[in-house]
């Protein structure tokens, strides 16, 4: 019973918060703002969004092949179609339960390619660690390109004294948390230690990849395709087609964080994109319209590919 309630809360709370945030924010829109946003939807060039989605799908294919590079040293060489469908199912499941996609992906490859569940999960952890490193890399680039604007905004919203105090408190909490994890016998502490060990193992396992150079190149290609998809989507609206590279990459990073740490950005993505673009003089209605166009097109593709994968896996593996 407790587990059922816990799972229900894990699913429900992020969704409810995202929906509540959308309702609260757009309830403050004036009729003129609604009209402006609807106008952007009507004038959008949806062919560019279709091309952007195609680039995202291509990144799934590259991700699927990159996964093989981690599985091959253990003696497994799955069919690319099975790996691709497993990746599609993972993205689909993440819409409803954050991070459930990893387990769904491992279960799919276990069922159709006989890859042991624990080994499949180990390779997926490795992937996630590498993806996090690339996300941090792009974040550093984004901050360096517009450091003055971003830091000025933070300083305006949070006085320097409070910011420094907050950083000191954060460092102290991290240190205290680390000390607690080392000694505590609570089951949550044990789970946290297991998780950290898994991350460490995942980071070290890349050393066993037979083609580390290809693995790194394909990891970079995956993220460049993500960026290219976001860049292509900007041409869907005439006003966003002219934004500079610095603003583009900042928007890309913010959007990536909302996708990574929520239910695929439900409710959060459009607002986050609009908020960060507004720092660079892009009107609120335009930023919101752009955010919704990018998010909706990607979510529709995830849902479509998810259904295709659920139907296709049994068919392509029919004996």
BELSULMO-V501830 format. One record per residue. RES is the residue in one small letter. PSI is psi in whole degrees, -180 to 180 (999 if undefined). OMEGA is omega in radians with two decimals (none if undefined). Layout:
res=RES psi=PSI omega=OMEGA
res=RES psi=PSI omega=OMEGA
This chain:
res=x psi=-45 omega=-3.13
res=x psi=-40 omega=3.14
res=x psi=-39 omega=3.13
res=x psi=-44 omega=3.12
res=x psi=-42 omega=-3.14
res=x psi=-45 omega=3.14
res=x psi=-40 omega=3.13
res=x psi=-40 omega=3.12
res=x psi=-39 omega=3.12
res=x psi=-37 omega=3.13
res=x psi=-47 omega=-2.98
res=x psi=-43 omega=-3.04
res=x psi=-52 omega=3.13
res=x psi=-39 omega=-3.14
res=x psi=-46 omega=-3.13
res=x psi=-43 omega=3.13
res=x psi=-42 omega=3.14
res=x psi=-46 omega=-3.14
res=x psi=-42 omega=3.13
res=x psi=-38 omega=3.12
res=x psi=-43 omega=3.12
res=x psi=-47 omega=-3.13
res=x psi=-46 omega=-3.13
res=x psi=-45 omega=-3.06
res=x psi=-48 omega=-3.04
res=x psi=-14 omega=3.04
res=x psi=-20 omega=-3.13
res=x psi=-4 omega=3.11
res=x psi=140 omega=3.06
res=x psi=162 omega=3.07
res=x psi=-35 omega=3.13
res=x psi=-41 omega=3.12
res=x psi=-41 omega=3.09
res=x psi=-42 omega=-3.13
res=x psi=-41 omega=3.12
res=x psi=-44 omega=-3.12
res=x psi=-42 omega=3.10
res=x psi=-35 omega=3.10
res=x psi=-39 omega=3.11
res=x psi=-39 omega=3.11
res=x psi=-40 omega=-3.09
res=x psi=-33 omega=-3.09
res=x psi=-3 omega=-3.09
res=x psi=145 omega=3.08
res=x psi=97 omega=-2.99
res=x psi=-14 omega=3.06
res=x psi=-37 omega=3.10
res=x psi=-35 omega=3.10
res=x psi=-38 omega=3.09
res=x psi=-41 omega=3.10
res=x psi=-40 omega=3.12
res=x psi=-43 omega=3.11
res=x psi=-39 omega=3.13
res=x psi=-39 omega=3.10
res=x psi=-38 omega=3.08
res=x psi=-42 omega=3.12
res=x psi=-41 omega=3.10
res=x psi=-36 omega=3.10
res=x psi=-33 omega=3.08
res=x psi=-38 omega=3.12
res=x psi=-46 omega=3.13
res=x psi=-41 omega=3.10
res=x psi=-41 omega=-3.13
res=x psi=-43 omega=3.12
res=x psi=-38 omega=3.11
res=x psi=-35 omega=3.12
res=x psi=-36 omega=3.13
res=x psi=-35 omega=-3.11
res=x psi=-25 omega=3.09
res=x psi=-30 omega=-3.10
res=x psi=-33 omega=-3.05
res=x psi=-42 omega=3.12
res=x psi=-21 omega=3.12
res=x psi=3 omega=3.08
res=x psi=15 omega=-3.12
res=x psi=134 omega=-3.13
res=x psi=75 omega=-3.07
res=x psi=160 omega=3.05
res=x psi=142 omega=-3.09
res=x psi=-36 omega=-3.13
res=x psi=-38 omega=3.12
res=x psi=-41 omega=3.12
res=x psi=-41 omega=-3.14
res=x psi=-46 omega=3.13
res=x psi=-37 omega=3.12
res=x psi=-40 omega=3.09
res=x psi=-42 omega=3.14
res=x psi=-41 omega=3.10
res=x psi=-37 omega=3.13
res=x psi=-47 omega=3.12
res=x psi=-39 omega=3.14
res=x psi=-47 omega=-3.10
res=x psi=-31 omega=3.13
res=x psi=-17 omega=3.07
res=x psi=-31 omega=-3.01
res=x psi=-40 omega=3.14
res=x psi=113 omega=-3.13
res=x psi=131 omega=3.07
res=x psi=4 omega=3.08
res=x psi=-19 omega=-3.12
res=x psi=-35 omega=-3.13
res=x psi=-47 omega=3.13
res=x psi=-42 omega=3.13
res=x psi=-39 omega=3.12
res=x psi=-43 omega=3.13
res=x psi=-40 omega=3.13
res=x psi=-41 omega=-3.12
res=x psi=-46 omega=-3.11
res=x psi=-28 omega=3.07
res=x psi=-41 omega=-3.08
res=x psi=-40 omega=-3.00
res=x psi=-13 omega=3.12
res=x psi=3 omega=3.09
res=x psi=32 omega=3.03
res=x psi=122 omega=-3.14
res=x psi=140 omega=-3.05
res=x psi=-45 omega=-3.09
res=x psi=-36 omega=3.13
res=x psi=-39 omega=3.10
res=x psi=-44 omega=3.13
res=x psi=-37 omega=3.12
res=x psi=-42 omega=3.12
res=x psi=-35 omega=3.14
res=x psi=-36 omega=3.06
res=x psi=-42 omega=3.10
res=x psi=-46 omega=3.12
res=x psi=-45 omega=-3.08
res=x psi=-38 omega=3.11
res=x psi=-45 omega=3.12
res=x psi=-42 omega=3.11
res=x psi=-40 omega=3.12
res=x psi=-39 omega=3.11
res=x psi=-43 omega=3.13
res=x psi=-37 omega=3.10
res=x psi=-42 omega=3.09
res=x psi=-40 omega=3.12
res=x psi=-48 omega=3.13
res=x psi=-32 omega=3.09
res=x psi=-43 omega=3.11
res=x psi=-43 omega=3.10
res=x psi=-46 omega=-3.12
res=x psi=-45 omega=-3.12
res=x psi=-41 omega=-3.11
res=x psi=-31 omega=-3.11
res=x psi=-32 omega=-3.11
res=x psi=46 omega=-3.08
res=x psi=-46 omega=-3.07
res=x psi=-45 omega=-3.12
res=x psi=-47 omega=-3.08
res=x psi=-44 omega=-3.14
res=x psi=-36 omega=3.10
res=x psi=-39 omega=3.12
res=x psi=-45 omega=3.12
res=x psi=-42 omega=-3.12
res=x psi=-34 omega=3.12
res=x psi=-40 omega=-3.10
res=x psi=-33 omega=-3.11
res=x psi=113 omega=3.12
res=x psi=147 omega=-3.05
res=x psi=-41 omega=-3.13
res=x psi=-46 omega=3.13
res=x psi=-36 omega=3.13
res=x psi=-45 omega=3.13
res=x psi=-42 omega=3.10
res=x psi=-42 omega=3.12
res=x psi=-41 omega=3.12
res=x psi=-42 omega=3.11
res=x psi=-45 omega=3.12
res=x psi=-41 omega=3.14
res=x psi=-47 omega=3.12
res=x psi=-42 omega=3.14
res=x psi=-43 omega=3.13
res=x psi=-40 omega=3.10
res=x psi=-44 omega=3.14
res=x psi=-45 omega=3.13
res=x psi=-40 omega=3.10
res=x psi=-41 omega=3.12
res=x psi=-41 omega=3.12
res=x psi=-38 omega=3.12
res=x psi=-41 omega=-3.14
res=x psi=-34 omega=-3.11
res=x psi=-34 omega=-2.98
res=x psi=-27 omega=-3.03
res=x psi=145 omega=3.11
res=x psi=3 omega=3.13
res=x psi=147 omega=-3.07
res=x psi=-31 omega=3.10
res=x psi=-36 omega=3.08
res=x psi=-40 omega=3.10
res=x psi=-40 omega=3.09
res=x psi=-40 omega=3.14
res=x psi=-42 omega=3.10
res=x psi=-41 omega=3.11
res=x psi=-40 omega=3.13
res=x psi=-44 omega=3.14
res=x psi=-39 omega=3.09
res=x psi=-38 omega=3.10
res=x psi=-41 omega=3.09
res=x psi=-43 omega=3.14
res=x psi=-45 omega=3.12
res=x psi=-42 omega=3.14
res=x psi=-42 omega=3.14
res=x psi=-37 omega=-3.11
res=x psi=-24 omega=-3.04
res=x psi=-18 omega=3.11
res=x psi=-22 omega=3.12
res=x psi=-21 omega=-3.12
res=x psi=-3 omega=3.12
res=x psi=132 omega=-3.09
res=x psi=-28 omega=-3.14
res=x psi=72 omega=-3.07
res=x psi=-35 omega=3.13
res=x psi=-45 omega=3.12
res=x psi=-37 omega=3.13
res=x psi=-44 omega=-3.13
res=x psi=-42 omega=3.13
res=x psi=-46 omega=-3.13
res=x psi=-33 omega=3.07
res=x psi=-43 omega=3.12
res=x psi=-40 omega=3.14
res=x psi=-41 omega=3.11
res=x psi=-48 omega=-3.08
res=x psi=-32 omega=3.07
res=x psi=-34 omega=3.06
res=x psi=-38 omega=3.04
res=x psi=-48 omega=-3.12
res=x psi=-41 omega=3.13
res=x psi=-36 omega=3.10
res=x psi=-46 omega=3.13
res=x psi=-41 omega=3.13
res=x psi=-45 omega=3.14
res=x psi=-38 omega=-3.13
res=x psi=-27 omega=-3.13
res=x psi=-23 omega=-3.12
res=x psi=-5 omega=3.10
res=x psi=-26 omega=3.10
res=x psi=135 omega=-3.08
res=x psi=-38 omega=-3.06
res=x psi=-29 omega=3.14
res=x psi=-11 omega=-3.12
res=x psi=-16 omega=-3.05
res=x psi=6 omega=-3.12
res=x psi=147 omega=-3.09
res=x psi=168 omega=-3.12
res=x psi=-37 omega=-3.12
res=x psi=-45 omega=3.12
res=x psi=-38 omega=3.13
res=x psi=-49 omega=-3.05
res=x psi=-31 omega=3.07
res=x psi=-46 omega=3.08
res=x psi=-40 omega=3.12
res=x psi=-45 omega=-3.13
res=x psi=-46 omega=3.13
res=x psi=-45 omega=3.11
res=x psi=-39 omega=3.13
res=x psi=-40 omega=3.13
res=x psi=-40 omega=-3.14
res=x psi=-37 omega=3.09
res=x psi=-40 omega=-3.02
res=x psi=-33 omega=-2.97
res=x psi=12 omega=3.03
res=x psi=-174 omega=3.05
res=x psi=71 omega=3.14
res=x psi=34 omega=3.04
res=x psi=15 omega=-3.11
res=x psi=115 omega=3.13
res=x psi=-30 omega=-3.03
res=x psi=-39 omega=-3.00
res=x psi=-55 omega=-3.10
res=x psi=-40 omega=-3.12
res=x psi=-39 omega=3.13
res=x psi=-43 omega=3.12
res=x psi=-46 omega=3.14
res=x psi=-41 omega=-3.12
res=x psi=-44 omega=-3.09
res=x psi=-35 omega=3.13
res=x psi=-29 omega=-3.14
res=x psi=-25 omega=3.10
res=x psi=-23 omega=-3.07
res=x psi=26 omega=3.00
res=x psi=11 omega=3.12
res=x psi=125 omega=-3.08
res=x psi=148 omega=-3.08
res=x psi=-43 omega=-3.11
res=x psi=-38 omega=3.12
res=x psi=-45 omega=3.13
res=x psi=-41 omega=3.11
res=x psi=-43 omega=3.13
res=x psi=-45 omega=3.13
res=x psi=-45 omega=3.14
res=x psi=-43 omega=3.13
res=x psi=-38 omega=3.13
res=x psi=-46 omega=-3.13
res=x psi=-48 omega=-3.08
res=x psi=-47 omega=-3.08
res=x psi=-43 omega=-3.13
res=x psi=-39 omega=3.12
res=x psi=-40 omega=-3.13
res=x psi=-40 omega=3.11
res=x psi=-39 omega=3.12
res=x psi=-38 omega=3.12
res=x psi=-43 omega=3.13
res=x psi=-46 omega=-3.13
res=x psi=-49 omega=-3.14
res=x psi=-32 omega=3.10
res=x psi=-46 omega=3.10
res=x psi=-41 omega=3.12
res=x psi=-41 omega=-3.12
res=x psi=-44 omega=3.13
res=x psi=-38 omega=3.14
res=x psi=-39 omega=-3.03
res=x psi=-35 omega=-3.09
res=x psi=-51 omega=3.12
res=x psi=-33 omega=-3.09
res=x psi=-46 omega=-3.09
res=x psi=-15 omega=3.12
res=x psi=14 omega=3.14
res=x psi=128 omega=-3.10
res=x psi=999 omega=none
